[in-house]
Amino acid sequence: MLYIKIENPVCNPISSQFWTIWGSTTKREVKNEDQRIIGQFGSGGNHSIALCLRHGINPIIYNENEKLEFFTQPIELESITGTQIQHQVGVQHSGKDNKGKSIKKREILNHTLSFGAIDWNDVSFAMREFISNAIDACYLQNLDHKSVNIEIVSDSQIRAKAGTVRVFLPLTPETQNFYNNIGSWFLHFSQSELLEANIFPRRNKNIIEGNKCAMIYRRGVLVCEVKSDVESIFDYNVDDIRMNESRSVDSWTAISEASYNVRINANEKSIAQIIRSFVGSTKYWEHDFPSYSMSTYIPEDKKTSWQNVWKSLLGENAIVANAITAPMCLNKGYKPVSIPESFVNFIKNVGIFTDTDILTTNEIDGKVVTEPSPDFMEGTKFVWDRLESLGLTNNRPMPTIKGFNTNQTDNTITFGYWEKDTVAYNNMMDKGLNEMLLHTIIEELTHHVTKANDGSRDFQNYLIKVIAQTLFKDFGK
């Protein structure tokens, strides 16, 4: 029979109780000082042993010269619903303990196979945990992951070796599959240079057949393969991430962490990949990041990087626009670029120009400005002269006059507007000096003189003053 051996050196004798007592760990605090350290919970080894036993895999562990063989035995428990049969985990100790004393005992542990079964449901999780423990043991001794030895051996090679901890697992289809994909599970054994990176181009090492979406690593160890029909631009390696008990991550947490890395940690090479993805027709997983996750704090140096790469790739006149505003931006001499909606606010925040920076509100609303008709000119001058004769222009110059066309699809009609010392009238009113035109002229000139909005007190007071000085100019005389 064949086995997978996971071996790491140990420079000092260690207690075998780390394999049997829940919560025992030496790494919880160390991980904050050494960001290579993987473990933190103090229960992974225990869960992994129970997981293997649930799948009919009996681990054999050599803690230097002490052999630990794990098994289960039935136990009857009385419950509210009657007698139940549970399967309690046990371990057979033999050899010599960490003090050098001969040991031979059978120990029944205080948990059953069902503990952790909901989250710990994949043999790969156990393999990942055993190897993570071996890597951490090397780091704690100022060694590196290269000191971990993982290989397939025969049952005749299952033996102790002084100065090492060895885990032996029977070679089953499940453990064989993990062994074949170990480079996908650990950056350490495929591209160890990426252990220092947070975001990097897709490695195309997905475990799920046909899946092309992101692999999320924590300190070099796979914690999530995002299930999606959409390809991602990057894989990600994070320092810390919220995980469930089985050291796995749900897709929403993965999105949150990935968007953080795009926002905070993307270098100029990665930024260039993102910007290029906007220009093509392919939709990527990153394009659907929630806008709120992309719109919070951005370091100043990253803003500069985004601006520089944007201009370098797309040119000085490249500007973000949508399908409606793109022709308007083009007419003004800019190069419109369409980007995913979730990135629009982010792009604004990093200081890259968008359509709102060069187009007025009315242009964005679809109003096409034209030269004014003779009636617009004559009507406006008539009202302005009257206001001026009454001293009601507040020393403001006469505004620029324009017309506009609009394709409004709702039930409202805009007859006129005032913007930046310009008044404009809807060309649909160009039918002589009519009452509707007069109303619109008075309203827009009131905005121009007062610089006040509709319904404001200043707007109302001005119109009352106009009425008083035109209709009741002789009042009190």
C-alpha positions, 0 to 999 in steps of 0.5 A: 500500500502507498502513503503520502508522507508529510515531513518537517524537521524539529530542533527541539522535542515537542509534545504529542499533545498538540495532536490531541488537545484542542486549541493548543498552538504556539502560532497565534501570537507569532503570526502577527510578528511573522506574516509567513506564519499560517496557523492561528486557531489551534484546532486544525490538526484535530479537525483534520484527523477527524475529517480523515477518519470520517473518510476512512483514512487512518492517519499515522503520525510520528512525533519524532520517535512516538507513533500515534495511530488514530482510530474510532470506536463506537460509544452509546449515549443516552439522549432525549430521543433515546440511545444513540451510537456515536463514534469516538476518536482515539489514539494508540501511542507507542515508541518513545515520548519527547522525554525519551521514555518508552510509551505504550498506551491507548487514549480515548479522546473527548470528541466524536467524528461528528465534530466539525463535520459541517465545515470540514467536509473535504479531505483536501482541507486536512491535507492543506492543514497538515502541510501548513503545520509543517511549513509553520514548524520550519518558519518557527525554526528559522528555516523555510518551506523548502525544508518540508518534504512531501512524497509518496512512499510505500508502507515499508517506509512508514517509520520514525526518524529522529528530529522530524515530525512525519504524517502518513496518509493512505494514498486514496483517490482524494489524497492523490488528487491533492498531491497532484494539485499541490502547486494550486493549493500552495504558492510555496511549491509552485511560485514561491516568489509570489508569497510577497505579492498581493495581486498577480496575473492569473496562474490558470491553476484552478482545481475546479474543472473548467473554472477560470475565476480567481484563486484567493490565497492567504499567506500562500495557502489557497482558501477560496476558488471563486466559482464563476462563469466569468474569468478573472484578471488576477489571483490574490494573496492576502495577509489576513481574511475572515475564514470559517472554521475549516479555513475557507472563505465564501465568495462575498468575502473573497470579493471584498478582499480582492477589491481591497487589493485592487484599490490599495495594492495594485502596482502599475503593471496590474493597473495597466492590466485592469485598464486594458480590460476596460478597452476590450469586449471581454467581461471579467469578474473584477468588473462587477466589484461592488462600487462601494468597495471600490469607492473608499480610501485610496492612497495618494501614491496609488492615485498618481499611479492610476493617472500616469498609467491611464495617460500612458496607455490611452493618451492625455485626452482619454476620458470616461464616458457612457454611450450617451455622453461619448459623442459629446465628448468626442465633439469636444476633442476628447477620446471617450472610454467606456468602463464598468459602472462599478469603477466609475466613482473609483476612477473619479476618486483617483483623479481621472477625468470623466464626462462630468468634468467637461460636460454641463449638466444640461449636455449630460441630460441630452440637451443639444445647444443651438444658436438662438432664433430671432424671436428668442433674441427679441423676446429676451432683449424686450424683457431685459430692457424693461427690467433694466429700466426699473433698476431690477438687473442687480448690476448683472450683464445681460446673459448669453442667449441660446436655444436647445433641442432635447429628446426627452423620454419621460413625461416632463418637458424642460422649456428653459434653463439658466447655466453659467450666465447663459439662458437657453430656450427649448426650440419647440417654442420657436413660434413667435413671441407667444405667452409661453415664451414670455413666461419662460424668459421671465423665469430664466432671467430671474434665475440669472439676476438672482442666481437663485433656484426654483422655489427659493425665497430670493426667487420669490421675492424678486418676482414680487418686486417685479410685480410691485414695480410694474403693476403698482408703480404709482402706489402711495403717490 
